[in-house]
């Protein structure tokens, strides 16, 4: 086995062009923590983490990362590493508002923008140089500067010929990174990228490639495409082509395709061994999942529930329903049976989750032979009524009776709500608030 390619001996170029296609990837740096610092300037320059309600770090600012604090570690350990750590409950509503504004800024430069997650996305810039009288790199820098100026947080940028290369480039220098890789420079860039950096290569794939003597992304693309296909199948071929600058996956700026699954989960503010409370939490996940299912005009045929213990161990079971449904009440008996099989008395649980699969569109369908059409219609009408009430008065105002167990638990130290939920403007309620971030500025 050889030692792989290094940047110093990258060899001949993979291609000789510049930017026959220009795809941008943008990624908010330490996004959740950065939003907290942008919303409250008093937090700037301080080590900030989110995840107080979970007991583990959800996101750490770069000031916290410099002190050894990382995502996923327990709060107690984080405070030992950094005694002056600022620990905040996650405020996903505010994060979503900042995310929407970031994507709105991107759409000012190009209509072809794809949201990959709440804090990162892709944008198609091909053909826009004449419109802006600027290079692709300059257009990308203008977007980066606008995002920082208007949102008060930094964004790392990758610009190249494919989505795979653009994402690899945005991760190359962080925070506030900017990396543009033209076709003629691909070989030099890939020689500096480890296999583990490549989008789509997990630990097992990396280990397999290393057994074949590969160390860098360039080592992989120097092998023939047929070799990549034999070893890794169709995904391997697609990654090979993307890394060589062929845009296999286009930027999807339209409506997202039909989801293969839908999940809802919730971590408790404090672990609980109370059977009624844990089951109520699970059914609240079920209600939320089916609300979203109906909002998108879908039905589910398979339901899986999972219970996560205090020691982070997890058990899950799934069941296939007799018919695809969008009615919460139709799935509850199956969920109850799965819960009864999973729950262990006296064991503290920290989270519940429900996963809906085998999704399909929800047109009016002819009942099957042994279906009860009257009961089915009553279930559907109950769901429609619940949705109407909740749209008017707030989510979960009308729901399953098990929800009455949720407020009975004694408040825990980690129950603190984000300030957006407590610092309300006149007329705002817990569920209904103005759709703009709440900023705290000194006056």
C-alpha positions in Angstrom: 0.0 0.0 0.0 1.4 3.4 -0.9 1.2 6.5 1.2 -1.2 8.5 -1.0 -0.9 11.8 -2.8 0.1 15.0 -1.1 -0.4 18.6 -2.3 3.3 18.9 -3.3 3.0 16.0 -5.8 -0.5 16.5 -7.1 0.6 15.6 -10.6 -1.1 16.6 -13.9 -4.3 18.6 -13.7 -7.6 16.8 -13.9 -9.1 19.4 -16.3 -7.9 22.7 -17.9 -11.0 24.9 -17.7 -12.0 27.5 -15.1 -15.7 27.7 -14.2 -17.8 26.1 -17.0 -20.4 25.8 -14.2 -20.4 27.7 -10.9 -22.1 26.3 -7.8 -21.9 28.0 -4.4 -22.3 26.3 -1.0 -22.8 28.6 2.0 -22.7 27.4 5.6 -23.4 29.5 8.7 -20.5 29.3 11.2 -21.5 27.8 14.5 -25.0 28.9 13.5 -27.1 28.5 16.6 -24.5 30.0 18.9 -23.8 32.8 16.3 -27.5 33.7 16.2 -27.6 34.0 19.9 -24.6 36.4 19.7 -26.1 38.3 16.9 -29.4 38.7 18.8 -27.6 39.8 22.0 -24.4 41.8 21.3 -23.4 41.4 25.0 -22.6 37.8 24.1 -20.1 38.6 21.4 -16.6 37.4 22.1 -17.8 35.2 24.9 -17.9 31.3 25.0 -21.5 30.5 24.2 -23.3 27.1 23.9 -26.8 26.1 23.3 -28.6 22.9 24.5 -29.3 23.8 28.1 -32.7 22.0 27.9 -31.0 18.8 26.7 -28.1 18.7 29.2 -25.7 18.3 26.3 -24.1 20.8 23.9 -26.1 21.3 20.8 -23.8 24.0 19.3 -20.7 25.8 20.6 -19.4 29.2 19.5 -15.8 29.4 18.2 -14.8 31.0 21.5 -16.1 28.0 23.3 -14.5 25.6 20.8 -11.1 27.3 21.5 -11.5 26.2 25.1 -12.1 22.6 24.2 -16.0 22.6 24.3 -17.5 20.5 21.5 -21.0 19.5 20.4 -22.4 16.5 22.1 -20.5 16.7 25.4 -22.3 16.9 28.7 -22.9 20.4 30.2 -21.0 19.4 33.4 -17.9 18.5 31.4 -18.2 21.7 29.3 -18.3 23.8 32.4 -15.2 22.1 33.8 -13.4 22.9 30.6 -14.7 26.5 30.5 -16.0 27.8 33.9 -17.2 31.1 32.4 -19.3 29.3 29.7 -22.6 30.9 28.8 -25.2 28.1 28.6 -28.5 29.0 26.8 -31.6 27.0 26.0 -32.1 26.3 22.2 -34.3 28.9 20.5 -35.2 27.2 17.2 -37.8 29.8 16.3 -35.2 32.5 16.2 -32.7 30.3 14.4 -35.4 29.6 11.8 -36.0 33.4 11.4 -32.3 34.0 10.8 -32.2 31.1 8.4 -35.0 32.5 6.4 -33.3 35.8 6.1 -30.0 34.2 5.1 -31.7 32.3 2.3 -33.6 35.5 1.3 -30.3 37.2 0.9 -29.0 34.4 -1.3 -32.1 34.6 -3.5 -31.4 38.3 -4.2 -28.3 37.1 -6.1 -29.9 34.1 -7.9 -33.3 32.5 -8.0 -31.7 29.0 -8.0 -31.2 28.4 -4.2 -31.5 25.0 -2.5 -31.9 24.8 1.3 -29.9 21.8 2.4 -30.4 22.4 6.1 -31.4 25.2 8.4 -27.8 26.7 8.2 -26.5 25.7 4.8 -27.5 25.7 1.2 -26.5 25.7 -2.4 -26.9 28.4 -5.1 -26.4 28.2 -8.9 -24.4 31.1 -10.2 -23.7 29.9 -13.7 -24.3 32.6 -16.3 -24.6 35.5 -13.9 -21.2 37.2 -14.6 -22.6 39.4 -17.3 -25.6 40.4 -15.2 -23.4 41.5 -12.2 -20.3 42.5 -14.3 -18.2 40.5 -11.9 -16.5 37.2 -11.6 -18.2 34.3 -9.9 -15.8 34.7 -7.0 -16.8 38.4 -6.6 -20.5 37.5 -6.7 -20.0 34.9 -4.0 -18.0 37.5 -1.9 -20.8 40.0 -2.2 -23.3 37.5 -0.9 -20.9 36.6 2.0 -20.5 40.3 2.9 -24.2 41.0 2.7 -25.0 38.1 5.0 -22.5 39.3 7.6 -23.6 42.9 7.4 -27.3 42.3 7.6 -27.4 39.3 10.0 -24.4 39.9 12.2 -23.1 36.4 11.7 -20.4 34.9 9.5 -20.9 32.5 6.6 -18.3 30.2 5.1 -18.3 30.0 1.3 -17.3 27.3 -1.2 -17.4 27.9 -4.9 -16.7 25.3 -7.5 -18.0 23.2 -10.4 -20.3 20.8 -8.5 -22.2 20.6 -5.3 -19.8 18.0 -3.9 -16.8 20.2 -4.6 -18.6 23.4 -3.3 -19.4 21.7 0.0 -15.9 20.4 0.3 -14.5 23.9 -0.4 -16.8 25.6 2.2 -15.5 23.3 4.9 -11.9 24.0 3.9 -11.4 27.2 5.9 -13.7 28.1 8.8 -15.0 30.4 10.2 -15.6 33.2 7.6 -13.9 31.0 5.0 -13.9 31.6 1.3 -12.5 28.9 -1.1 -13.0 29.1 -4.9 -11.8 26.1 -6.8 -11.6 26.4 -10.6 -11.4 23.3 -12.8 -7.6 23.8 -13.6 -6.9 23.8 -9.8 -8.9 20.8 -8.8 -5.9 18.5 -8.6 -4.1 20.8 -6.1 -7.2 21.3 -4.0 -8.2 17.6 -3.8 -4.6 16.7 -2.8 -5.2 18.7 0.4 -8.5 17.1 1.2 -8.6 13.9 3.3 -11.0 11.1 2.3 -13.0 11.8 5.5 -13.7 15.3 4.3 -15.6 14.2 1.2 -19.4 14.6 1.3 -20.8 11.1 1.2 -17.8 9.1 2.6 -18.6 7.7 6.0 -16.1 6.1 8.4 -16.6 2.6 6.9 -16.1 3.8 3.3 -13.0 5.7 4.3 -11.6 2.6 6.0 -12.3 0.6 2.9 -10.6 3.1 0.6 -7.6 3.3 2.9 -7.2 -0.5 2.7 -6.7 0.1 -1.1 -3.9 2.6 -0.5 -5.9 5.8 -0.8 -5.3 8.8 1.5 -6.7 11.9 -0.2 -9.7 12.8 -2.4 -7.2 13.1 -5.3 -6.1 9.5 -4.8 -9.8 8.5 -5.2 -10.4 10.4 -8.5 -7.1 9.3 -10.0 -8.5 5.8 -10.0 -10.7 4.9 -13.0 -14.5 5.5 -12.7 -15.2 1.8 -13.3 -13.0 1.0 -10.3 -15.0 3.4 -8.1 -18.2 1.8 -9.3 -17.1 -1.7 -8.7 -16.0 -0.9 -5.1 -18.7 1.5 -4.1 -21.5 1.1 -6.6 -23.6 3.9 -8.1 -22.9 6.3 -5.1 -19.2 5.8 -5.6 -19.5 6.7 -9.3 -21.5 9.8 -8.6 -19.0 11.0 -6.0 -16.1 10.3 -8.4 -17.8 12.4 -11.1 -18.7 15.2 -8.7 -15.1 15.5 -7.4 -13.9 15.7 -11.0 -16.1 18.7 -11.6 -19.1 17.0 -13.3 -22.3 18.3 -11.7 -24.2 15.1 -11.3 -26.7 16.6 -8.8 -28.3 19.9 -9.9 -29.3 22.6 -7.5 -32.9 21.9 -6.6 -34.6 25.3 -6.2 -38.2 24.2 -6.6 -40.5 22.3 -4.2 -38.7 19.5 -2.4 -39.5 16.0 -3.7 -41.9 13.7 -1.8 -40.3 12.8 1.5 -39.4 9.1 2.1 -40.0 9.6 5.9 -41.0 12.1 8.5 -39.8 12.1 12.2 -40.5 14.0 15.3 -38.5 13.7 18.5 -38.2 15.5 21.9 -35.5 15.4 24.6 -36.9 16.0 28.1 -35.5 18.8 30.1 -34.8 16.2 32.8 -34.9 12.4 32.4 -38.1 10.7 33.7 -39.1 7.2 34.8 -42.8 8.2 35.0 -44.6 5.9 32.6 -47.5 8.3 32.0 -45.3 11.2 31.4 -43.0 9.3 29.0 -46.0 8.0 27.0 -47.5 11.5 26.9 -44.3 12.8 25.5 -44.3 10.1 22.8 -47.9 10.8 21.8 -47.1 14.5 21.6 -44.4 13.6 19.1 -47.1 11.5 17.3 -49.5 14.4 17.2 -46.8 16.8 15.8 -45.7 14.3 13.2 -49.3 13.8 11.9 -50.0 17.5 11.9 -47.0 18.0 9.6 -48.1 14.9 7.6 -51.5 16.5 6.9 -50.0 19.9 6.2 -48.1 18.3 3.3 -51.0 16.3 2.1 -49.4 12.9 2.9 -50.4 9.6 4.6 -48.1 7.1 6.3 -48.3 3.3 6.3 -45.4 2.5 8.7 -44.8 3.9 12.2 -41.7 3.4 14.4 -41.3 4.6 17.9 -38.0 5.0 19.9 -37.3 5.5 23.6 -33.9 6.8 24.6 -32.6 6.1 28.1 -30.7 8.4 30.4 -27.5 6.5 29.5 -28.1 7.3 25.8 -29.0 3.7 25.0 -32.0 3.4 22.7 -34.6 0.9 21.8 -37.0 1.1 18.9 -39.8 -0.9 17.3 -41.9 -0.4 14.2 -45.3 -1.6 12.9 -47.0 -1.5 9.5 -50.5 -0.1 9.7 -53.5 -1.9 8.1 -53.9 1.1 5.8 -52.1 4.4 5.1 -53.5 7.2 7.1 -53.1 10.8 8.0 -55.4 10.6 11.1 -53.6 10.6 14.4 -56.2 8.5 16.2 -55.8 5.6 13.7 -52.1 5.2 14.6 -52.5 5.5 18.4 -53.4 1.8 19.1 -50.2 0.7 17.2 -48.1 3.3 19.0 -49.5 2.1 22.4 -48.6 -1.5 21.6 -45.1 -0.5 20.5 -44.6 1.6 23.7 -45.8 -1.2 26.0 -43.3 -3.6 24.4 -40.4 -1.1 24.7 -41.0 0.6 28.1 -39.0 -0.8 31.1 -40.4 0.2 34.5 -38.1 2.2 36.7 -35.7 3.2 33.9 -35.2 6.9 33.4 -35.8 8.0 29.8 -34.5 11.2 28.3 -36.2 11.3 24.8 -38.9 9.9 22.7 -39.2 9.8 18.9 -41.7 8.7 16.2 -40.8 7.9 12.6 -43.4 7.8 9.9 -42.4 5.9 6.7 -43.9 4.6 3.4 -45.4 8.1 2.8 -47.8 8.7 -0.1 -50.0 11.5 -1.3 -53.4 11.7 0.3 -56.1 11.8 -2.3 -59.6 10.5 -1.7 -59.3 6.7 -2.1 -61.8 3.9 -2.4 -62.1 1.9 0.9 -60.8 -1.6 0.8 -63.1 -4.6 1.4 -62.7 -4.9 5.2 -62.4 -1.2 6.0 -65.0 0.7 8.0 -65.6 3.8 5.8 -67.8 5.5 8.5 -65.1 5.2 11.1 -62.4 6.3 8.7 -64.3 9.4 7.8 -65.0 10.2 11.4 -61.2 9.9 12.1 -60.4 12.2 9.2 -63.0 14.8 10.2 -61.6 14.8 13.8 -58.2 15.5 12.4 -59.5 18.3 10.2 -61.3 19.8 13.3 -58.1 19.6 15.4 -56.1 21.3 12.7 -58.7 24.1 12.4 -58.7 24.8 16.1 -55.0 24.7 16.4 -54.4 27.0 13.5 -56.7 29.5 15.2 -55.6 29.2 18.8 -52.1 27.7 18.7 -50.5 24.3 18.2 -51.6 21.6 20.6 -54.4 23.7 22.1 -56.6 20.8 21.1 -55.1 17.3 21.3 -55.0 13.9 22.9 -56.0 13.5 26.5 -52.5 12.2 27.4 -51.2 15.7 27.0 -52.7 16.5 30.4 -49.9 14.6 32.0 -47.2 16.9 30.6 -47.6 19.9 32.9 -47.9 17.7 36.0 -44.1 17.0 36.1 -42.2 19.1 38.6 -40.1 21.8 36.9 -36.4 21.0 36.5 -33.4 23.3 36.5 -33.1 22.9 32.7 -36.6 24.0 32.0 -35.6 27.6 31.2 -37.3 28.8 28.1 -35.5 30.9 25.4 -35.9 34.6 26.0 -37.9 35.0 22.8 -40.6 33.0 24.6 -40.5 35.1 27.7 -39.7 38.6 26.4 -42.9 39.1 24.3 -44.1 42.1 22.5 -47.6 43.5 23.3 -50.1 41.1 21.8 -47.8 38.1 21.4 -48.6 34.8 23.0 -46.5 31.7 23.7 -47.5 30.2 20.3 -48.2 33.4 18.2 -45.3 35.9 17.8 -44.1 38.4 15.3 -42.0 36.7 12.6 -38.9 38.8 13.2 -35.9 38.1 15.5 -36.0 39.9 18.9 -32.8 41.8 19.1 -31.3 43.2 22.4 -29.4 46.4 21.7 -28.0 48.8 24.3 -29.6 52.2 24.2 
